[in-house]
């Protein structure tokens, strides 16, 4: 068994926030990374404003270069020190596994567009790649307890959420197909195909609505009303699943105390 390098283990502890000192070096480095990630998101957004782009574009580009340098150094250090994590302990296979892990891909894709722009000439494709920089926002969830709870809830309730969304898609396909056959002859341009009708059904199910066109036949209006009512009911399914998941997680976070009489544990409600 190879001996762990003290420096590598120390760097791994800093980057992964495994130290117990809340105000130690690990805390301040991760606060710094969080601020950089947040400012990057702000920079990407405000750079699309014509007046700001014209006046401060060069400054925003310099900030992006600085950020990419920081994120590249961080990525290299993470790749080097990841073998101190039991999940990536193998010196070669472990690092490959880290590269293709969810967080490894987020880290890589957040810096890859910058370097890819030096080798690509298609400006449209480069713009699409640069949108991947927004993936950096996902990394903020590493540093906040509340966002970690959201991740745990989604992970624990993923089967229920998938089933509910599959059911929503199923109802959407059936309702849009039915509405198409009743409205197509009356409004051939507006309800020109099932995918076009599906777009109207999505608007109706989310209660957004579409003022440009709507069903005009009696049966079409009935189907449209049913779709709107179903939308309210169906979208309450994932909401209820997430709400129950949050309640379970919060209960787990609260310390449990024992009853002095029977010895049973119950959650601390204060």
C-alpha positions as CSV (number, residue, x, y, z in Angstrom):
1,X,0.0,0.0,0.0
2,X,1.4,3.4,-1.0
3,X,1.9,6.0,1.7
4,X,-0.3,9.1,1.3
5,X,1.5,12.3,0.6
6,X,0.9,14.8,3.5
7,X,0.7,17.8,1.1
8,X,-1.7,16.0,-1.2
9,X,-3.9,14.9,1.7
10,X,-3.9,18.5,3.0
11,X,-4.9,20.0,-0.3
12,X,-7.7,17.4,-0.7
13,X,-9.0,18.3,2.8
14,X,-9.0,22.0,1.9
15,X,-10.8,21.6,-1.4
16,X,-13.4,19.1,-0.2
17,X,-14.1,21.0,3.0
18,X,-13.4,18.0,5.2
19,X,-11.7,19.9,8.0
20,X,-13.5,20.6,11.2
21,X,-12.2,24.2,11.5
22,X,-15.1,26.2,10.1
23,X,-13.0,29.4,9.9
24,X,-9.8,27.7,8.7
25,X,-8.0,27.9,5.4
26,X,-10.5,25.5,3.8
27,X,-13.4,27.8,4.7
28,X,-11.9,31.0,3.2
29,X,-10.6,29.3,0.0
30,X,-14.1,27.9,-0.7
31,X,-15.7,31.2,0.1
32,X,-13.3,32.8,-2.4
33,X,-14.3,30.1,-5.1
34,X,-18.0,30.7,-4.4
35,X,-17.6,34.4,-4.8
36,X,-15.7,33.9,-8.1
37,X,-18.4,31.5,-9.4
38,X,-21.2,33.9,-8.5
39,X,-19.4,36.9,-10.1
40,X,-18.9,34.8,-13.2
41,X,-22.6,34.2,-13.5
42,X,-23.2,38.0,-13.0
43,X,-20.6,38.8,-15.7
44,X,-22.1,36.4,-18.2
45,X,-25.5,38.0,-17.7
46,X,-24.6,41.7,-17.8
47,X,-22.3,41.1,-20.8
48,X,-25.5,40.5,-22.9
49,X,-26.6,44.1,-22.1
50,X,-25.5,46.1,-25.2
51,X,-24.5,49.3,-23.3
52,X,-22.4,47.3,-20.7
53,X,-21.0,45.1,-23.4
54,X,-19.8,48.1,-25.4
55,X,-18.2,49.8,-22.4
56,X,-16.9,47.0,-20.2
57,X,-16.5,44.0,-22.5
58,X,-12.7,44.1,-22.3
59,X,-12.8,44.2,-18.4
60,X,-15.3,41.3,-18.4
61,X,-13.0,39.3,-20.7
62,X,-10.0,40.0,-18.3
63,X,-12.1,38.8,-15.4
64,X,-13.0,35.7,-17.3
65,X,-9.3,35.0,-18.0
66,X,-8.5,35.4,-14.4
67,X,-11.4,33.1,-13.4
68,X,-10.4,30.4,-15.9
69,X,-6.8,30.5,-14.5
70,X,-8.2,30.1,-10.9
71,X,-10.6,27.3,-12.0
72,X,-7.8,25.5,-14.0
73,X,-5.5,25.5,-11.0
74,X,-8.3,24.2,-8.8
75,X,-9.2,21.5,-11.3
76,X,-5.6,20.3,-11.5
77,X,-5.3,20.2,-7.7
78,X,-8.5,18.3,-7.4
79,X,-7.4,15.8,-10.1
80,X,-4.1,15.4,-8.3
81,X,-5.5,15.0,-4.8
82,X,-8.6,13.1,-5.6
83,X,-6.8,9.8,-4.9
84,X,-7.1,10.6,-1.2
85,X,-10.8,10.1,-1.5
86,X,-11.7,6.4,-1.0
87,X,-14.0,6.5,-4.1
88,X,-11.0,7.5,-6.3
89,X,-8.1,5.8,-4.5
90,X,-6.5,4.1,-7.5
91,X,-3.7,6.4,-8.9
92,X,-4.8,6.0,-12.5
93,X,-8.3,4.5,-12.6
94,X,-9.3,6.7,-9.7
95,X,-8.4,9.9,-11.5
96,X,-10.2,8.7,-14.7
97,X,-13.3,8.0,-12.6
98,X,-13.0,11.5,-11.1
99,X,-12.8,13.1,-14.5
100,X,-16.0,11.4,-15.6
101,X,-17.9,11.8,-12.3
102,X,-20.7,14.4,-12.1
103,X,-18.7,17.0,-10.3
104,X,-15.6,16.3,-12.4
105,X,-17.5,16.9,-15.6
106,X,-19.0,20.1,-14.2
107,X,-15.5,21.3,-13.3
108,X,-14.1,20.3,-16.7
109,X,-16.9,21.7,-18.8
110,X,-16.7,25.1,-16.9
111,X,-13.2,25.7,-18.2
112,X,-13.2,23.7,-21.5
113,X,-15.1,26.3,-23.6
114,X,-12.4,28.9,-22.9
115,X,-9.6,26.7,-24.2
116,X,-11.7,25.3,-27.1
117,X,-12.3,28.9,-28.4
118,X,-8.6,29.0,-29.4
119,X,-9.0,26.1,-31.8
120,X,-12.5,26.7,-33.2
121,X,-13.5,29.2,-35.9
122,X,-17.3,28.7,-35.8
123,X,-18.5,31.7,-33.8
124,X,-22.0,30.2,-33.4
125,X,-20.6,27.0,-31.9
126,X,-18.3,29.0,-29.7
127,X,-21.2,31.0,-28.3
128,X,-23.0,27.7,-27.5
129,X,-19.9,26.4,-25.8
130,X,-19.5,29.6,-23.8
131,X,-23.0,29.0,-22.3
132,X,-21.5,26.0,-20.6
133,X,-19.7,28.5,-18.2
134,X,-23.0,28.7,-16.4
135,X,-22.4,25.2,-15.2
136,X,-20.1,26.7,-12.7
137,X,-23.2,27.7,-10.7
138,X,-23.8,24.0,-9.9
139,X,-20.5,24.0,-8.0
140,X,-21.9,26.5,-5.5
141,X,-24.1,23.7,-4.2
142,X,-21.0,22.0,-2.8
143,X,-20.5,24.9,-0.3
144,X,-24.0,25.5,1.0
145,X,-25.8,23.2,3.4
146,X,-29.3,24.1,2.0
147,X,-28.3,23.2,-1.5
148,X,-26.9,19.9,-0.3
149,X,-30.3,19.1,1.2
150,X,-31.9,19.8,-2.2
151,X,-29.5,17.3,-3.8
152,X,-30.3,14.7,-1.2
153,X,-34.1,15.1,-1.6
154,X,-33.8,14.8,-5.4
155,X,-31.6,11.8,-5.1
156,X,-33.8,10.0,-2.6
157,X,-37.1,10.8,-4.5
158,X,-35.7,10.4,-8.0
159,X,-37.9,7.3,-8.7
160,X,-41.1,9.0,-7.6
161,X,-40.2,12.2,-9.6
162,X,-39.4,10.2,-12.7
163,X,-42.7,8.4,-12.5
164,X,-44.6,11.6,-12.0
165,X,-42.9,13.3,-15.0
166,X,-43.5,10.2,-17.2
167,X,-47.2,10.4,-16.2
168,X,-47.3,14.1,-17.1
169,X,-45.7,13.4,-20.5
170,X,-48.1,10.5,-21.1
171,X,-51.1,12.7,-20.4
172,X,-49.6,15.5,-22.6
173,X,-49.2,13.2,-25.6
174,X,-52.7,11.7,-25.3
175,X,-54.4,15.1,-24.8
176,X,-52.5,16.8,-27.6
177,X,-53.2,14.0,-30.0
178,X,-56.9,14.1,-29.1
179,X,-57.2,17.8,-29.4
180,X,-55.4,17.8,-32.7
181,X,-58.0,15.6,-34.4
182,X,-60.8,17.8,-33.2
183,X,-59.3,21.2,-34.0
184,X,-57.1,20.5,-37.1
185,X,-60.0,20.7,-39.6
186,X,-61.3,24.0,-38.1
187,X,-57.9,25.6,-37.5
188,X,-55.4,23.9,-39.9
189,X,-52.8,26.6,-39.5
190,X,-52.9,27.0,-35.7
191,X,-53.2,23.3,-34.9
192,X,-51.2,22.2,-37.9
193,X,-49.6,19.1,-36.3
194,X,-49.5,17.1,-33.0
195,X,-46.2,18.8,-31.9
196,X,-47.8,22.2,-32.5
197,X,-50.9,21.2,-30.5
198,X,-48.6,19.8,-27.8
199,X,-47.1,23.3,-27.4
200,X,-50.6,24.7,-26.7
201,X,-51.3,21.9,-24.3
202,X,-48.0,22.6,-22.4
203,X,-49.1,26.2,-22.0
204,X,-52.6,25.1,-20.8
205,X,-51.2,22.6,-18.4
206,X,-48.9,25.1,-16.8
207,X,-51.8,27.6,-16.7
208,X,-49.7,30.1,-18.7
209,X,-52.1,30.0,-21.7
210,X,-51.6,31.2,-25.2
211,X,-53.6,34.2,-26.3
212,X,-52.8,33.8,-30.0
213,X,-55.0,30.7,-30.5
214,X,-57.2,28.4,-28.6
215,X,-59.8,25.6,-29.2
216,X,-63.0,26.9,-30.8
217,X,-65.0,23.7,-31.4
218,X,-67.3,22.5,-28.5
219,X,-65.4,19.3,-27.9
220,X,-62.1,21.1,-28.3
221,X,-63.1,23.5,-25.6
222,X,-64.1,20.7,-23.3
223,X,-60.7,18.9,-23.9
224,X,-58.9,22.2,-23.4
225,X,-60.7,22.7,-20.0
226,X,-59.9,19.2,-18.9
227,X,-56.2,19.7,-19.9
228,X,-56.0,22.9,-17.8
229,X,-57.6,21.2,-14.8
230,X,-55.3,18.2,-15.2
231,X,-52.3,20.5,-15.4
232,X,-53.0,21.9,-12.0
233,X,-53.4,18.4,-10.5
234,X,-50.5,16.7,-12.3
235,X,-47.9,19.4,-11.5
236,X,-48.9,19.1,-7.9
237,X,-47.5,15.5,-7.9
238,X,-43.8,16.4,-8.0
239,X,-44.4,19.4,-5.7
240,X,-45.9,17.1,-3.1
241,X,-43.0,14.6,-3.5
242,X,-40.4,17.3,-3.1
243,X,-42.3,18.8,-0.1
244,X,-42.4,15.4,1.7
245,X,-38.7,14.9,0.9
246,X,-37.8,18.2,2.4
247,X,-39.8,17.5,5.5
248,X,-38.0,14.1,5.9
249,X,-34.6,15.7,5.5
250,X,-35.3,18.5,7.9
251,X,-36.5,16.0,10.5
252,X,-33.2,14.0,10.1
253,X,-31.2,17.2,10.5
254,X,-32.8,17.9,13.9
255,X,-31.1,16.3,16.9
256,X,-33.0,13.4,18.6
257,X,-33.4,13.1,22.3
258,X,-34.5,10.2,24.5
259,X,-37.6,10.2,26.7
260,X,-36.4,10.0,30.3
261,X,-39.3,7.7,31.2
262,X,-39.5,5.1,28.3
263,X,-36.1,5.7,26.6
264,X,-37.6,6.1,23.1
265,X,-36.0,8.6,20.8
266,X,-38.0,11.5,19.4
267,X,-37.1,14.6,17.4
268,X,-36.2,17.8,19.2
269,X,-38.9,20.2,18.2
270,X,-37.4,23.4,19.8
